[in-house]
Amino acid sequence: MVKIEKVIPNSTADKAGLKEEYKIITINGQKINDYIDYLYQISEPVIELEIETKNNQRKNIELQRQPGEELGIEFKEIIFDGLKQCKNNCIFCFVKQQPQNMRNSLNQMDDDYRFSFLQGSFVTLTNLEQREIERIIDKNLSPINVSVHTTNPELRIEMMKNPRAGEINRLLNLFQKHNIQFHTQIVLCPGYNDQAELDKTLADLLDFYPQILSIGIVPVGLTRYRDGLADLRTLTEQEMKNSLGQIKYWQQKAVEKYDENFIYAADEFYLNTEFGLPDYNNYNDFPQLENGIGLTALLNEQIKEISFPDSLTEKKRIAIMTSVLGEKSLKKFADSLKNIAHLELDFKVVKNDFFGERVTVAGLLTAQDLKAEIKKIKLNKYDKIFIPDIVLNDQMKFLDEVKKEDFLDELSGYKIEFVSNIKEFMEVIKNG
């Protein structure tokens, strides 16, 4: 049974008498294990629901709705029968590089193809059962996001510590045969899947066009919590340069062969080397933005749409809290603010003591590191201190489980503002 979290007022479900906390037993006589089952069962104009009320009474309800009309039922989760857990022991696994008492979602080692289809998370395909493969094909659950890392079966087994990791080429070929599209990612680990192995992987993946929609390449991220884990290091600046050279070569191959590029490197490669960032139009609707691919180009494009004033009506002293990589990403934005009269702006770079200084992205800044840096600032030095709201989740908590309200209470003497983008930042600067 699946508990209803919310019923939208005046919706079809509401008018039929469905209530929050009711439980759905079956739809059209079928049990539903996930949101995919739910969507398929409610696609009919007439829907038969068997439900259990708050009083544990069972009854049947018939719903009728027009095509395209929302049914009006919401659930707390999108997987009803439990997440499929990861069965790998990847040498670069970020979950295993975290301390205790972290946000629950960060400690969740799921590897569920349904999440990949519904929400865009990446999966390894190593725990798929035959019936699940058949379901993906029969229901055309496309696109799927696949963590490939390498197309060398033996190397993939070594990197993921799972004998089933060697099946990657068979599964991708099967998906291609049945026109299941997929995005792919490669976590680049020096001494493992870089150099000649990267060339092999990119060459192999090109052959899956047009079913392959994108290839995202990100450098391995390592925290200071690696006791007992595989001996692994981050890429040096020279290795990043070399990798970008290889990526550029294969991007050109893709253009020559298919008249379009679908290979992308994470911003970190460019920001940590002298390679110029690709133009906004090179990212083709940004298919791997969640992987940190194209964020800086998107930011720079937003800058073009902002009307920067020549002067503010009154003097303002502003601080922006950001990460090591964030400061590099914001360089063009910072340059755009330099000539605004009456605006004094400082970027406060927060080093990641919590995870370790090798972690340089803004999204992994914790409350404790931000608090430590802010407390170094003299009270009333700034009229406003800005923090990117990417450090918070939907429940308004930081990675280290600190609530936003508690964070602000502890720093009540400082005028802190959370913003989601530079447009919002400029609105606050100009209009207060």
Secondary structure, 3 states (H helix, E strand, C coil): CEECCEECCCCHHHHCCCCCCCEEEEECCECCCEHHHHHHHCCCCEEEEEEECCCCCEEEEEEECCCCCCCCEECCCCECCCCCECCCCCCCCCHHHCCCCCCHHHHCCECCHHHHHHHCCCECCCCCCHHHHHHHHHCCCCCEEEECCCCCHHHHHHHHCCHHHHHHHHHHHHHHHCCCCEEEEEEECCCCCCHHHHHHHHHHHHCCCCCEEEEEEEECCCCCCCCCCCCCCCCCHHHHHHHHHHHHHHHHHHHHHHCCCCEEECHHHHHCCCCCCCCHHHHCCCCCHHHCCCHHHHHHHHHHCCCCCCEEEEEEEEEEEECHHHHHHCHHHHHHHCCCEEEEEEEEECCCCCCCCCCCCHHHCCHHHHHHHHCCCCCCCCCEEEEEHHHCCCCCECCCCCEHHHHHHHCCCCCEEEECCHHHHHHHHHHC
